[in-house]
């Protein structure tokens, strides 16, 4: 994959004296790529998200009464069954928070209304089954996390509403204690948003490097990726060179994100790369654009915080996952009979 030239390394200094170092990358023109279409032997009727877990592609379908998690074998995409039911039993789910359901340090991290757990899949007696492990209760002060990621047997990272300018907390799952690990990079926003407004301005997805426990936040309102070590210490903050084009309408604690440019809409990671679907358009630009004409770019970052490639696929895709062999899998809202795949060069 071709590397991008770093335009600059800049120190921003806020009026309060805090500062943030960030690397800025030229977005450049994306390289056209062609996806391979893999025929499904059963229709994928709905998808909240897709994940690669072990040797399966897992489709989270919160509308399927026969199983919330639909599993397909990799790489041939043969349907092997669904697992996980809604209910109040020890192996069931009362509610699934899709923002906090993602691959964790092992298995799948599943967040409910006031608990989260690690889930693994296995086959028994010819059917696929699910096992919930490490069931953990949220601290009472923070009932629901906007985003959550289990990074070890003892800790999870949470992105939650707060009034303390804290972007992420580390939750000790054994003691129940909460430790702030980073502040919002408010210096990047001219309006100096309140802590409550920051929850909208800095909306993000969390992804993990399964080989070393590092994690990254990929942002939707800024073309930004922030990487942290497995103890929660910030390592790098990286932005595309068009980040200053963003415009926020902020009134007190309220942010009208519907009028803002939307950047990263979905993300996935393995031990080598962070992949993110990039829109980079304001609402006015989308008004007269059909779904057939829309194309989300795929941006590939490494774990050093460097943008190493951008692609524009030949089909519109909306959900992505990445396997250990660097194969990207994706779904299209225009095609429920295929999974799209592309192996990174």
Secondary structure, 3 states (H helix, E strand, C coil): CCCCCEEEEEEEECCCCCEEEEEEECCCCCEEECCEEEECCCCCCCCCEEEEECCEEEEECCCCCCCCEEEEECCCCCEEEEECCECCCCCCECCCEEEEEEECCCCEEEECCCEEEEEEEEEECCEEEEEEEEEEECCCCCCCCCEEEECCCCEEEEECCCCCCEEEEEEECCCCCEEEEEECCHHHCCCCCCHHHHHHHCCEEEEECCCCCCEEEEECCCCEEEEECCCCCEEEEEEECCHHHCCCCEECCEECHHHCCEEEEEEEECCCEEEEEEEEECHHHHCCCCCCCCCCEEEEEECCCCEEEEEEECCCCCEEEECCCCEEEEEECCEEEEEEEEECC
